[in-house]
Amino acid sequence: MKVTLVFSDWRQIGIGPSIYNTELGFALSLGDLHSGTTFHGELTLPDNLDIEAEIQEAMKRDRAYPVFDIIAEVKPRKRRNHNERV
């Protein structure tokens, strides 16, 4: 399924729902993952960025992980010919 991934937030295990407006959240957002960053694909990350390493490092160093909203692309409906029966 083709999707658009929209980066939403940084969170830290055991610290509540969001660390985006904290010093750590600000520092993490200086990288490729910040509010509004989008990727298009099939649930894969782009090869030209080191996103996986960035996520792994944040998890190891700070126990922080990114959160994405997934917006599926809706296929247009096939239009019926006016002579077709329902």
N, C-alpha and C positions, 0 to 999 in steps of 0.2 A: 504494500500500500504506500502510495506517495504521501508524504506528510511535510508540513512546515514545522520546524522546531523553533520555538521562540523562548529564549532564555528569560527566566522569570526572577530568580532569586538565588542567593547563597544562603545555606542553612548550616548549622553546626549541631552535631549530635549532643543532646542533653542541654541545649541552650534556648530552646523555644523555637517558634516558627520561622524567624528570619534574623539574619545578621547583616542584612544589606546596608542598614544605616549605622553600622558600627565601624570602628577603625579597621578591624579585620575584613569586614565586608567591603569597605572602600578599597583596601589594598588588593583583595582578590578581584575586584571589578576593574582594576587597571589593566588586566590581561584581555584576552580575546572574549571572555564571557562577561558581559555587562548587560544591563536592562535593555531589551529590544533587539539584542543580537539574534539573527535568524539564520537558519540553515534549511535547505530543501533537500529531500532525499527519501530514502526508504529505510528510515530508522538507522541510518549510518552517519558517522561524523565525517567531515571533509578531510581528505588526505593532506591538504596543503597547510593545515594548522596542527599543532601538537596538543589538541584538546584532551585526548586521553591521558597524556602525561601530566597535563595541568590538573585534571581532576584527581588522578592518583596522588600527586604531590600534595594537593589540598587535603585529601583524606588522611594521608600519612602524617603530615605536619600539623594540621589544625583540626582534624576530624570534621572538616567542612565539605559539603557536597552541593553541586548545582541542582536546581530544579527547573524543569522545562514544561511549558504548556505545549501540547501536541494538537495541531490543527490539521485534520485530514482534508485532503482535496476532494471535493465532491464531484463525481463524474456527472456531466450534464445528461439529462434524460433524453433518450432517443425520441424524436418527434414522430408521432403517428401520422400516416397519410389519412386524409379525411375519409377515404373509402374503407379503411380498416375498421373491423368490428372490435368492440371492447370485450 
